[in-house]
Every structure is written in structure tokens, then in C-alpha cells.
Amino acid sequence: MTGEHYFSPQPGTALNPREVEFTVAGRDYSLRSAAGVFSADRLDPGTTVLLRKADLPGPGTAGPLLDLGCGFGPITCVLASEAPRATVWAVDVNARARELTAGNAARAGVADRVRVAEPDEVPADLSFAQVWSNPPIRVGKTELHGMLRRWLPRLAPDGVAWLVVARHLGGDSLQRWLLDEGWHVERHASQKGYRVLRVTRPAPAGAAG
């Protein structure tokens, strides 16, 4: 073990490039990956469940979308392909991941609508119609909670966040924490040990009446 993780800002491992192929919503994707990024060898099971079970944006979806912790860009490329009117912000602390995502967006023909950025490069006044994330559970609860506290409030008032978390890595406890933080959380789907959570702002008091 080198101590280097996929959330290291500057991976020092050799690139060792590889191709990752997958199909989502009837579209085939062939993306370039490399060592030092999350799930470098394949579309990881959590992301697979998220993209198959969550409600993908459609042709009418507009407004900025956020792929939080984009890795080599599979979620970014799917969102931009499914929602041609939307701009997708692909955010990651890992410089190699950002470079791969930019290249993969070009390969997928969606680079004109993808903005690849470090977290601090995202405009502070930008709100998102949707946030998508397979969050980095292994960074630990303190950093994970800090990341979600930073980005979930960037949801537009009617926005929705889609998160996928492995049950054995704390999917149920994360759902409870989000509820305690004041978010409306639904367990949208469960498959292969993963929870897909749909997170929205709670309805304003008295809205139903």
C-alpha cells in the first residue's frame, strides 16, 4: 500500500491507461481511464446501480447539473448525453480525474457542455438543478459530511440530488444523517447492496395547505 488514494489531488502512480466500456439507457460508452482514479478498471457497481435506477435527466432538462467526485467521467458523459440542453459541471479534487473527464467528454461529443473544475473553481453563486454523486465514503465521515454540507445547499429550490452508497459502508446511517440535517430523503432503490437516495429540500411549512 502506498497510502495514495483516488482522492489524492496529484496521483503519483504511473498512468497505466485502459478503456472502460458500458451501456446506459441504450447508449454505448467507451471512456479512457487510468491508475490513480476511482474504479479505474471498470464502471464500479455503485455507479452502475445509480445510473440504472435513478431518474436520468431528459431532453427537456435545463440548468446546470453537478457530477460531484466525477472520477474519469462516466456520470458526466451520461448526463450530458441524456440532457443536451444542460451544462454539466464535473468536479473532482483529483487532477488526473479531471483531465480524463475532459478527454472523455470530447470523445463522447459533449465537451461543449461540460465544465471540468476543482471544487474552488465553481462559481459561488451557481445553483444546480441536479446533483449526482457516488460519494467518496472512504475519506471518512468528517470529510464526507463536510463535502455534502458544502454542495447540497447548492441545489436549486426545486432541485434533486441522487446519491448512491453501499449499505455495508454506511448507506443507512448516511440517510439518517441527511434527515437529521433537515433534508427530505427517499430510498429510491436498492440493488446489489447499494442504496440510491433521492435528496430534496423539504417542502416549506404550510405549503400543502
TIVEX-531050 format. One line per field, with one value per residue (C-alpha): residue number from 1; residue in three letters; x, y, z. Coordinates in steps of 0.05 Angstrom, whole numbers, plus 5000, padded with zeros to 4 digits. Layout:
residues N
num = [NUM,...]
residu = [ALA,...]
xx = [X,...]
yy = [Y,...]
zz = [Z,...]
//
This chain:
residues 209
num = [1,2,3,4,5,6,7,8,9,10,11,12,13,14,15,16,17,18,19,20,21,22,23,24,25,26,27,28,29,30,31,32,33,34,35,36,37,38,39,40,41,42,43,44,45,46,47,48,49,50,51,52,53,54,55,56,57,58,59,60,61,62,63,64,65,66,67,68,69,70,71,72,73,74,75,76,77,78,79,80,81,82,83,84,85,86,87,88,89,90,91,92,93,94,95,96,97,98,99,100,101,102,103,104,105,106,107,108,109,110,111,112,113,114,115,116,117,118,119,120,121,122,123,124,125,126,127,128,129,130,131,132,133,134,135,136,137,138,139,140,141,142,143,144,145,146,147,148,149,150,151,152,153,154,155,156,157,158,159,160,161,162,163,164,165,166,167,168,169,170,171,172,173,174,175,176,177,178,179,180,181,182,183,184,185,186,187,188,189,190,191,192,193,194,195,196,197,198,199,200,201,202,203,204,205,206,207,208,209]
residu = [MET,THR,GLY,GLU,HIS,TYR,PHE,SER,PRO,GLN,PRO,GLY,THR,ALA,LEU,ASN,PRO,ARG,GLU,VAL,GLU,PHE,THR,VAL,ALA,GLY,ARG,ASP,TYR,SER,LEU,ARG,SER,ALA,ALA,GLY,VAL,PHE,SER,ALA,ASP,ARG,LEU,ASP,PRO,GLY,THR,THR,VAL,LEU,LEU,ARG,LYS,ALA,ASP,LEU,PRO,GLY,PRO,GLY,THR,ALA,GLY,PRO,LEU,LEU,ASP,LEU,GLY,CYS,GLY,PHE,GLY,PRO,ILE,THR,CYS,VAL,LEU,ALA,SER,GLU,ALA,PRO,ARG,ALA,THR,VAL,TRP,ALA,VAL,ASP,VAL,ASN,ALA,ARG,ALA,ARG,GLU,LEU,THR,ALA,GLY,ASN,ALA,ALA,ARG,ALA,GLY,VAL,ALA,ASP,ARG,VAL,ARG,VAL,ALA,GLU,PRO,ASP,GLU,VAL,PRO,ALA,ASP,LEU,SER,PHE,ALA,GLN,VAL,TRP,SER,ASN,PRO,PRO,ILE,ARG,VAL,GLY,LYS,THR,GLU,LEU,HIS,GLY,MET,LEU,ARG,ARG,TRP,LEU,PRO,ARG,LEU,ALA,PRO,ASP,GLY,VAL,ALA,TRP,LEU,VAL,VAL,ALA,ARG,HIS,LEU,GLY,GLY,ASP,SER,LEU,GLN,ARG,TRP,LEU,LEU,ASP,GLU,GLY,TRP,HIS,VAL,GLU,ARG,HIS,ALA,SER,GLN,LYS,GLY,TYR,ARG,VAL,LEU,ARG,VAL,THR,ARG,PRO,ALA,PRO,ALA,GLY,ALA,ALA,GLY]
xx = [5000,5028,4978,4956,4881,4835,4821,4894,4900,4961,4967,5039,5027,5042,4983,4974,4916,4858,4789,4724,4662,4590,4519,4468,4398,4413,4476,4545,4604,4678,4718,4791,4813,4880,4911,4902,4829,4767,4748,4799,4786,4711,4646,4641,4579,4553,4556,4524,4466,4459,4456,4406,4360,4358,4316,4364,4352,4317,4319,4279,4325,4360,4400,4468,4478,4534,4574,4607,4670,4670,4727,4743,4675,4623,4566,4586,4584,4517,4485,4510,4488,4418,4406,4431,4404,4441,4511,4546,4598,4647,4681,4738,4799,4840,4876,4884,4809,4793,4840,4808,4738,4754,4782,4723,4673,4707,4704,4630,4617,4593,4654,4619,4570,4618,4656,4711,4734,4767,4717,4741,4734,4658,4625,4599,4532,4517,4459,4445,4381,4411,4470,4495,4547,4577,4609,4678,4657,4729,4751,4717,4653,4681,4704,4644,4595,4634,4631,4556,4544,4583,4548,4477,4457,4476,4413,4361,4297,4264,4328,4343,4406,4419,4469,4490,4522,4538,4497,4557,4595,4541,4486,4431,4469,4482,4407,4394,4447,4417,4349,4379,4410,4340,4337,4280,4308,4276,4308,4292,4322,4365,4405,4467,4478,4473,4424,4402,4380,4337,4351,4309,4294,4236,4171,4163,4119,4047,4059,4009,3954]
yy = [5000,5068,5110,5144,5145,5164,5228,5249,5316,5295,5220,5198,5128,5112,5125,5053,5075,5029,5031,5024,5005,5005,5018,5063,5079,5045,5086,5054,5089,5077,5120,5125,5112,5107,5086,5134,5149,5117,5049,5055,4986,4987,5023,5009,4973,5033,5079,5025,5020,5095,5105,5048,5062,5138,5181,5205,5275,5280,5324,5378,5383,5451,5487,5466,5395,5374,5309,5312,5269,5256,5207,5193,5220,5165,5202,5267,5236,5202,5265,5308,5257,5249,5323,5362,5428,5424,5443,5391,5412,5356,5368,5328,5343,5293,5328,5263,5250,5320,5311,5244,5272,5328,5280,5232,5288,5304,5231,5229,5292,5332,5374,5439,5429,5401,5445,5407,5441,5437,5449,5520,5537,5530,5599,5612,5637,5577,5532,5464,5433,5364,5337,5267,5232,5166,5200,5180,5143,5123,5194,5186,5214,5282,5298,5265,5305,5368,5355,5344,5405,5446,5421,5400,5472,5490,5454,5498,5504,5450,5412,5339,5303,5230,5193,5120,5089,5016,4991,4959,5025,5063,5076,5073,5115,5168,5170,5182,5236,5272,5270,5299,5354,5374,5343,5304,5236,5177,5109,5108,5039,4984,4935,4892,4921,4994,5047,5100,5161,5217,5281,5345,5406,5396,5429,5498,5498,5506,5491,5434,5478]
zz = [5000,4981,5021,4956,4944,4887,4925,4924,4887,4847,4837,4830,4803,4731,4684,4660,4615,4599,4565,4603,4563,4588,4565,4598,4572,4506,4493,4489,4521,4513,4561,4577,4648,4684,4750,4808,4797,4827,4798,4743,4712,4704,4716,4790,4817,4855,4795,4753,4802,4805,4730,4721,4780,4788,4743,4688,4662,4595,4533,4568,4627,4630,4682,4710,4733,4781,4780,4848,4851,4776,4772,4699,4679,4668,4703,4669,4600,4613,4640,4583,4531,4561,4573,4511,4537,4603,4624,4668,4720,4733,4800,4830,4874,4833,4775,4735,4742,4715,4656,4639,4645,4598,4547,4554,4546,4480,4459,4476,4435,4494,4512,4494,4552,4604,4653,4689,4753,4820,4877,4888,4814,4814,4817,4887,4862,4818,4838,4808,4782,4798,4837,4823,4865,4884,4944,4970,5032,5048,5061,5129,5159,5177,5106,5074,5116,5103,5028,5029,5074,5022,4959,4976,4995,4923,4899,4867,4907,4865,4853,4867,4888,4871,4916,4917,4978,4994,5052,5086,5081,5117,5067,5120,5170,5116,5102,5176,5179,5119,5152,5215,5173,5150,5081,5052,5035,4999,4989,4915,4901,4930,4888,4898,4967,4945,4965,4916,4955,4927,4966,4961,5002,5049,5029,5062,5123,5104,5030,5030,5055]
//
